[in-house]
């Protein structure tokens, strides 16, 4: 197996929070293939947990097999093939959840948000559906990389409410797009360059709705050398601020390439030519 050229540290943490009896978030990661996948389920009793678990399992299994089989073609495709592949795999996960919800009454109406990244070479390909988010800390610059598919975001975009009103709103959980609710879904997919030292945060709204952004930034800046401790501290912060929802985080740090790994990649890239 050829590990796609990227040196990553990945850590995650997930918790049911203080009020929810079940954790309907699900996380799947693969350092070997540069995958980070997070889903926040919704539905009836246990159904959200089923939807998010299906999403992460289907996507991880399919994409690991794809990346192992087609690494050469994906590099040659300059990202277009990877985007098309990701669209197809998300469609398959959507269909699996939708069919389960249609055929089994206890799962009727279940669905899940999705936010994920595929890190390869010097790029990351991000995909998201719903209001789970991806952020990046690059040096001192903090940036939200995804835009929520939510009623609240639509109201903000239309100028109907202010950012302060949005922070105080009780409609934060009304998503306008989710995986598994309809027979088809359109994910937002984007590709961008990575830099050594970048830290990417993928999170459910149990973090972004509960913890002030400045606290999230300070936590990552203060503990970012230890991703596992940082992930646990972010989850703890969500619970300290009330823990009204399940909370999950995945942290991915881009490490500088060693000379050996750089030379290995150079030989591999020249072989592809």
C-alpha positions as CSV (number, residue, x, y, z in Angstrom):
1,X,0.0,0.0,0.0
2,X,1.2,3.5,-0.8
3,X,0.5,6.1,1.8
4,X,-0.4,9.3,0.0
5,X,2.3,11.9,0.7
6,X,1.4,13.9,3.7
7,X,2.7,13.8,7.3
8,X,-0.2,14.1,9.6
9,X,-1.0,14.0,13.3
10,X,-4.7,13.2,13.9
11,X,-6.6,13.1,17.2
12,X,-10.3,13.1,18.0
13,X,-12.6,13.1,21.0
14,X,-16.4,12.6,21.3
15,X,-18.8,12.8,24.2
16,X,-22.6,12.6,24.7
17,X,-22.5,15.9,26.7
18,X,-24.3,16.6,30.0
19,X,-28.0,16.3,28.9
20,X,-28.3,13.8,26.0
21,X,-28.7,10.1,26.9
22,X,-27.0,8.9,23.7
23,X,-24.1,10.1,21.6
24,X,-25.4,10.5,18.0
25,X,-22.1,11.8,16.7
26,X,-19.8,9.5,14.9
27,X,-16.1,9.9,13.9
28,X,-13.8,8.0,11.6
29,X,-10.2,8.7,10.9
30,X,-7.3,7.2,8.9
31,X,-3.8,8.6,9.3
32,X,-2.5,6.2,6.6
33,X,-4.9,7.5,4.0
34,X,-5.3,11.1,5.3
35,X,-9.0,10.8,6.1
36,X,-11.0,12.7,8.8
37,X,-14.8,12.2,8.8
38,X,-17.3,13.5,11.3
39,X,-21.1,13.1,11.3
40,X,-23.8,14.4,13.7
41,X,-26.9,12.3,13.5
42,X,-30.6,13.3,13.9
43,X,-33.8,11.3,14.1
44,X,-35.8,9.3,16.6
45,X,-34.6,7.1,19.4
46,X,-31.2,5.8,18.4
47,X,-31.8,6.6,14.7
48,X,-29.4,9.5,14.6
49,X,-26.7,7.3,16.0
50,X,-27.4,4.8,13.2
51,X,-27.4,7.4,10.5
52,X,-24.1,9.0,11.6
53,X,-22.5,5.6,12.1
54,X,-23.5,4.4,8.6
55,X,-22.2,7.6,7.1
56,X,-18.7,7.4,8.6
57,X,-18.4,3.6,8.1
58,X,-19.5,3.6,4.5
59,X,-17.3,6.6,3.6
60,X,-14.2,5.4,5.4
61,X,-14.4,1.8,4.0
62,X,-15.1,3.0,0.4
63,X,-12.5,5.8,0.4
64,X,-9.7,3.7,1.9
65,X,-10.3,1.1,-0.8
66,X,-10.4,3.7,-3.5
67,X,-7.3,5.5,-2.3
68,X,-5.3,2.3,-2.1
69,X,-6.5,1.2,-5.6
70,X,-6.4,4.5,-7.5
71,X,-3.7,6.6,-5.9
72,X,-1.8,7.0,-9.3
73,X,-4.9,8.1,-11.2
74,X,-6.0,10.5,-8.4
75,X,-2.6,12.3,-8.5
76,X,-2.7,12.5,-12.3
77,X,-6.3,13.9,-12.1
78,X,-5.1,17.1,-10.4
79,X,-8.0,16.9,-7.9
80,X,-10.9,16.6,-10.4
81,X,-11.0,12.9,-10.1
82,X,-10.9,13.0,-6.3
83,X,-13.8,15.4,-6.3
84,X,-15.9,13.2,-8.6
85,X,-15.0,10.2,-6.5
86,X,-16.0,11.9,-3.3
87,X,-19.3,13.0,-4.8
88,X,-20.0,9.4,-5.8
89,X,-19.1,8.0,-2.4
90,X,-21.2,10.6,-0.5
91,X,-24.1,9.7,-2.8
92,X,-23.7,6.1,-1.9
93,X,-23.7,6.8,1.8
94,X,-26.8,9.0,1.3
95,X,-28.6,6.3,-0.5
96,X,-27.7,3.7,2.2
97,X,-29.1,5.9,5.0
98,X,-32.2,6.9,2.9
99,X,-33.0,3.3,2.0
100,X,-32.7,2.2,5.7
101,X,-35.0,5.0,6.8
102,X,-37.6,4.1,4.2
103,X,-37.5,0.4,4.8
104,X,-37.4,0.3,8.6
105,X,-40.0,2.3,10.5
106,X,-37.8,2.8,13.6
107,X,-35.4,4.7,11.4
108,X,-38.0,6.9,9.6
109,X,-36.7,10.4,9.1
110,X,-33.2,9.8,10.3
111,X,-30.3,11.7,8.8
112,X,-26.9,13.2,9.6
113,X,-24.7,16.1,9.0
114,X,-21.3,15.5,7.5
115,X,-17.9,17.3,7.5
116,X,-14.8,15.6,6.2
117,X,-11.4,16.1,4.7
118,X,-9.0,14.0,2.5
119,X,-5.4,15.1,2.9
120,X,-3.1,14.2,0.0
121,X,0.1,15.7,-1.2
122,X,0.0,19.4,-0.5
123,X,-3.8,19.7,-0.6
124,X,-6.9,18.9,1.4
125,X,-10.3,18.2,-0.2
126,X,-13.2,19.2,2.1
127,X,-16.8,18.2,1.9
128,X,-19.7,19.1,4.1
129,X,-23.5,18.9,4.4
130,X,-25.4,20.6,7.2
131,X,-23.9,22.6,10.1
132,X,-20.9,20.5,11.2
133,X,-17.9,22.7,10.5
134,X,-14.3,22.8,9.4
135,X,-11.9,25.4,10.6
136,X,-8.2,26.1,10.1
137,X,-5.5,27.7,12.2
138,X,-2.6,28.9,10.0
139,X,0.0,30.7,12.1
140,X,-2.1,33.4,13.9
141,X,-4.9,33.3,11.3
142,X,-8.1,31.5,12.2
143,X,-10.7,30.8,9.5
144,X,-14.0,29.0,9.2
145,X,-13.7,27.0,6.0
146,X,-17.3,25.7,5.6
147,X,-20.6,27.6,5.5
148,X,-23.5,26.1,7.3
149,X,-26.5,24.7,5.5
150,X,-29.0,26.0,8.0
151,X,-31.9,28.3,8.4
152,X,-29.8,30.6,10.6
153,X,-27.2,31.0,7.9
154,X,-29.8,31.8,5.3
155,X,-31.2,34.5,7.6
156,X,-27.7,35.9,8.1
157,X,-27.1,35.9,4.3
158,X,-30.3,37.7,3.7
159,X,-29.6,40.3,6.3
160,X,-32.6,39.4,8.3
161,X,-30.7,39.0,11.5
162,X,-27.3,40.2,12.8
163,X,-24.4,37.9,13.9
164,X,-25.2,38.8,17.5
165,X,-28.9,37.8,17.1
166,X,-27.6,34.6,15.4
167,X,-25.5,33.8,18.5
168,X,-28.6,34.2,20.7
169,X,-31.0,32.4,18.4
170,X,-33.0,29.3,19.5
171,X,-33.1,28.1,15.8
172,X,-29.5,26.9,15.6
173,X,-30.3,23.3,15.0
174,X,-32.5,23.8,11.9
175,X,-30.4,22.5,9.0
176,X,-31.5,22.9,5.4
177,X,-29.4,20.0,4.0
178,X,-28.6,16.7,5.5
179,X,-27.3,13.3,4.5
180,X,-30.0,10.6,4.2
181,X,-33.1,12.7,4.4
182,X,-33.8,12.8,0.6
183,X,-33.0,10.3,-2.1
184,X,-30.3,12.7,-3.4
185,X,-28.1,15.4,-1.7
186,X,-25.5,17.9,-2.9
187,X,-22.4,18.3,-0.8
188,X,-20.3,21.4,-0.9
189,X,-16.8,20.3,-1.9
190,X,-13.7,22.5,-2.1
191,X,-10.0,21.9,-2.5
192,X,-7.2,24.0,-1.0
193,X,-3.5,24.0,-0.4
194,X,-2.1,23.0,2.9
195,X,1.0,24.3,4.7
196,X,3.2,22.8,7.3
197,X,2.0,23.8,10.7
198,X,-1.7,24.1,9.7
199,X,-4.1,22.7,12.2
200,X,-7.6,21.8,10.9
201,X,-10.6,21.4,13.3
202,X,-13.6,19.4,12.3
203,X,-16.5,19.6,14.8
204,X,-20.1,19.1,15.4
205,X,-22.3,22.0,16.5
206,X,-22.0,20.7,20.1
207,X,-18.7,22.6,20.1
208,X,-19.4,25.5,17.8
209,X,-22.7,26.4,19.4
210,X,-21.5,26.0,23.0
211,X,-18.0,27.4,23.1
212,X,-17.0,30.9,22.2
213,X,-14.8,31.0,19.2
214,X,-12.0,32.8,21.1
215,X,-11.9,30.0,23.6
216,X,-11.6,27.4,20.9
217,X,-8.7,29.4,19.3
218,X,-6.9,29.9,22.7
219,X,-7.2,26.2,23.4
220,X,-5.7,25.1,20.1
221,X,-3.0,27.7,20.3
222,X,-2.1,26.7,23.9
223,X,-2.2,22.9,23.5
224,X,-1.7,22.4,19.8
225,X,1.6,20.6,20.2
226,X,-0.4,17.8,21.9
227,X,-3.5,17.1,19.6
228,X,-5.0,14.4,21.9
229,X,-4.9,16.7,24.9
230,X,-6.3,19.6,22.8
231,X,-9.2,17.4,21.5
232,X,-10.1,16.3,25.1
233,X,-9.9,19.9,26.3
234,X,-12.2,21.2,23.6
235,X,-14.8,18.5,24.5
236,X,-14.4,19.5,28.2
237,X,-14.9,23.1,27.3
238,X,-18.2,22.3,25.6
239,X,-19.4,20.5,28.7
240,X,-18.1,23.3,31.0
241,X,-20.3,25.7,28.9
242,X,-23.4,23.6,29.5
243,X,-22.9,20.5,27.4
244,X,-26.4,20.7,26.0
245,X,-25.6,18.5,23.0
246,X,-23.3,15.7,21.9
247,X,-19.8,17.1,21.0
248,X,-17.2,15.7,18.7
249,X,-13.9,17.1,17.4
250,X,-11.2,15.9,15.0
251,X,-7.9,17.8,14.9
252,X,-5.5,17.3,12.0
253,X,-2.0,18.9,12.0
254,X,0.2,19.1,8.9
255,X,3.7,18.2,9.9
256,X,6.9,19.4,8.0
257,X,8.1,16.7,5.6
258,X,11.3,15.0,6.6
259,X,14.1,14.9,4.1
260,X,13.6,11.1,3.7
261,X,9.8,11.4,3.1
262,X,10.4,14.3,0.6
263,X,12.8,12.3,-1.4
264,X,10.5,9.3,-1.4
265,X,7.6,11.5,-2.7
266,X,9.9,13.0,-5.4
267,X,10.8,9.6,-6.7
268,X,7.1,8.5,-6.6
269,X,6.0,11.7,-8.4
270,X,8.6,11.3,-11.1
271,X,7.5,7.7,-11.6
272,X,3.9,8.9,-12.2
273,X,5.1,11.1,-15.0
